[in-house]
């Protein structure tokens, strides 16, 4: 832990914690400091002017990033018959019905995204207490409850990011890898922020997008000028 603290302190050198940097400068600083032995994930954190405890201030949605996330996404699909065949053909990692539900109930959750056909929600609904807290519960608003499983699998594996505001109006998401070009990271970040902006709830009052920051898995956070990420 001492090594991690020393490493993070060194990485923070030259960064003004009280300054809001233009996006291009922030991305460059993050890339320069992403020196771990693995390809660090680049994350964006937003502070929104909402109180998610109120239904009319909940922010939730999905966006397909133009350059993907750089992450291999494992997809589980609840489907039967032709839909199950279509899911397998589209590259789903796990496909099943009651058998898949039993595996999940047993604690075997070896996937990052869960998709279900509408007729399978009777089975999936019983898994709410398991999948819900992990953000894996299929939802028609996110396109993960659909008859077109092939398209949903393509989106999940092609760089789609789901987002949901947490307590205190905070939202975080991975938007690429340190190995991405600065231009690709900037475009992904802007696409994410744009999607969140378009998902502004009716109950939001005052300033909606209050703060933006970027960081790498092992690096410090850098505050970003809001105006530089808004299209």
HELIX and SHEET records of a PDB file:
HELIX    1   1 UNK A    2  UNK A   11  1                                  10    
HELIX    2   2 UNK A   23  UNK A   33  1                                  11    
HELIX    3   3 UNK A   55  UNK A   57  5                                   3    
HELIX    4   4 UNK A   81  UNK A   89  1                                   9    
HELIX    5   5 UNK A   98  UNK A  105  1                                   8    
HELIX    6   6 UNK A  118  UNK A  120  5                                   3    
HELIX    7   7 UNK A  121  UNK A  124  1                                   4    
HELIX    8   8 UNK A  125  UNK A  127  5                                   3    
HELIX    9   9 UNK A  128  UNK A  131  1                                   4    
HELIX   10  10 UNK A  132  UNK A  134  5                                   3    
HELIX   11  11 UNK A  140  UNK A  142  5                                   3    
HELIX   12  12 UNK A  149  UNK A  157  1                                   9    
HELIX   13  13 UNK A  167  UNK A  169  5                                   3    
HELIX   14  14 UNK A  182  UNK A  198  1                                  17    
HELIX   15  15 UNK A  226  UNK A  228  5                                   3    
SHEET    1   A 4 UNK A 170  UNK A 177  0                                        
SHEET    2   A 4 UNK A  41  UNK A  48 -1                                        
SHEET    3   A 4 UNK A 209  UNK A 216 -1                                        
SHEET    4   A 4 UNK A 222  UNK A 224 -1                                        
SHEET    1   B 2 UNK A  60  UNK A  64  0                                        
SHEET    2   B 2 UNK A 160  UNK A 164 -1                                        
SHEET    1   C 3 UNK A  94  UNK A  96  0                                        
SHEET    2   C 3 UNK A  75  UNK A  78  1                                        
SHEET    3   C 3 UNK A 113  UNK A 116  1                                        
END                                                                             
